[in-house]
Amino acid sequence: MLITCNRLAAGAAALAAMLLQGCSTAPRFDDHFGDAVRANLAAQVIDPAATANANPASGVDGKTALAARERYQRSFKEPDPKPVQFLINGSGAK
């Protein structure tokens, strides 16, 4: 009986070892894991050195910049004009 229990225990241990062979505590990622995300983020940046630019509005004169800012501020105060709507009656009633 003791030999049978030892064989059963050894068989169970061998089975457990085979089943746990594929388990790992550390994930095994592909060498290129995350490259697509990093490439997409880099593609969205036009100028990586933009934060060092001391004159971000170069090429815009003062009058144009002031008019653009005022038009932007006014767009929140005044609603857009409603477009003219034509009423078409298709029933033929007078």
Secondary structure, 3 states (H helix, E strand, C coil): CHHHHHHHHHHHHHHHHHHHCCCCCCCCCCCCCCHHHHHHHHHCCCCCCHHHCCCCCCCCCHHHHHHHHHHHHHHHHCCCCCCCCCCCCCCCCC
